[in-house]
Structure formats: structure tokens, C-alpha cells
Amino acid sequence: MRFGRSRSGEEEPREDSGLALKLIVLIALVAYLIAFVLENRKQVSVHFVVANSRVSLIWLILLSIAIGAVGTAVISQLNRRRRRRH
């Protein structure tokens, strides 16, 4: 927390937003995301139960994350409903 002077000359605390730190973290995350995408752009074969497909590895990773997130949300909802009934 930083202190600033009021009009009366007294020191008052002022909010330090940490904007520079937030900007550095944001730039680092964006740089990591770009590097991640560039490193995982090669084509891979995906064998589904009834078909085969070739997709970019990054899309396969993102699809897996999305399926996991949806599965987690569904299981969480089912657990909440089960707790409410008891």
C-alpha cells in the first residue's frame, strides 16, 4: 500500500493496483499460450470407436479439456442434487 498526501497535507493510504505486475503476468500468459499452440500444431491420428480422423494436436488437447470440464460440471451437479435429497 502506498501513501499519498491529501490537500490538508496529511498522509492517506491509496490503493496500489499493481497494474505493472498484472500486465507482466498477462504478457507472460499470452506468450506461453502462443508457444503452446505453436508447439502442438502437428497433425495426429485419432481413432474413434467407429471412425478415424487426423486433427491438429492443439484441437485434440482443447477438446479433451472441454470434455473434462463438462464432465466435472455434470458430476458436480449430480452430487449437489444427491446432497439436497438427503
C-alpha positions as CSV (number, residue, x, y, z in Angstrom):
1,M,0.0,0.0,0.0
2,R,1.3,3.4,-0.9
3,F,0.7,6.7,0.9
4,G,-0.2,10.0,-0.7
5,R,-0.7,13.5,0.6
6,S,-4.2,14.9,1.0
7,R,-5.0,18.5,0.4
8,S,-4.6,19.1,4.1
9,G,-1.0,17.7,4.0
10,E,-1.8,14.6,5.9
11,E,-0.6,11.2,4.6
12,E,-3.5,9.0,3.4
13,P,-3.3,5.4,2.2
14,R,-4.1,5.0,-1.5
15,E,-4.7,1.8,-3.5
16,D,-1.8,0.4,-5.4
17,S,-3.4,-1.5,-8.3
18,G,-0.3,-3.4,-9.2
19,L,-1.0,-2.7,-12.8
20,A,2.5,-3.3,-13.9
21,L,2.6,-6.7,-12.3
22,K,-0.8,-7.7,-13.8
23,L,0.4,-6.6,-17.2
24,I,3.6,-8.6,-16.9
25,V,1.7,-11.7,-15.8
26,L,-0.8,-11.2,-18.7
27,I,2.0,-10.9,-21.2
28,A,3.7,-14.0,-19.9
29,L,0.5,-16.0,-20.1
30,V,-0.2,-14.9,-23.6
31,A,3.4,-15.7,-24.7
32,Y,3.1,-19.1,-23.1
33,L,-0.3,-19.7,-24.8
34,I,1.2,-18.8,-28.2
35,A,4.2,-21.1,-27.7
36,F,1.9,-23.9,-26.6
37,V,-0.2,-23.6,-29.7
38,L,2.8,-23.4,-32.0
39,E,4.4,-26.5,-30.4
40,N,1.3,-28.5,-30.7
41,R,0.1,-27.8,-34.2
42,K,1.3,-31.0,-35.8
43,Q,-1.3,-33.5,-37.2
44,V,-2.1,-36.6,-35.2
45,S,-4.4,-39.6,-35.9
46,V,-7.4,-40.0,-33.6
47,H,-9.1,-43.4,-33.6
48,F,-12.7,-43.1,-32.5
49,V,-14.8,-46.2,-31.9
50,V,-16.5,-46.0,-35.4
51,A,-14.1,-43.8,-37.4
52,N,-10.6,-42.4,-37.7
53,S,-9.6,-38.8,-38.2
54,R,-6.5,-36.6,-38.5
55,V,-6.6,-33.4,-36.5
56,S,-4.1,-30.8,-35.1
57,L,-2.8,-31.8,-31.7
58,I,-3.9,-28.5,-30.2
59,W,-7.5,-29.2,-31.1
60,L,-7.3,-32.6,-29.5
61,I,-5.9,-31.1,-26.3
62,L,-8.6,-28.4,-26.3
63,L,-11.4,-30.9,-27.0
64,S,-10.1,-33.1,-24.1
65,I,-10.1,-30.1,-21.7
66,A,-13.6,-29.2,-22.8
67,I,-14.9,-32.7,-22.3
68,G,-13.2,-32.9,-18.9
69,A,-14.8,-29.5,-17.9
70,V,-18.3,-30.6,-18.9
71,G,-17.9,-34.0,-17.2
72,T,-16.7,-32.2,-14.0
73,A,-19.7,-29.8,-14.1
74,V,-22.2,-32.7,-14.6
75,I,-20.7,-34.8,-11.8
76,S,-20.7,-31.7,-9.5
77,Q,-24.4,-31.0,-10.3
78,L,-25.3,-34.7,-9.6
79,N,-23.5,-34.6,-6.3
80,R,-25.4,-31.4,-5.3
81,R,-28.7,-32.9,-6.1
82,R,-27.9,-36.0,-4.2
83,R,-26.9,-33.9,-1.1
84,R,-30.2,-31.9,-1.3
85,R,-32.3,-35.1,-1.2
86,H,-30.6,-36.4,2.0
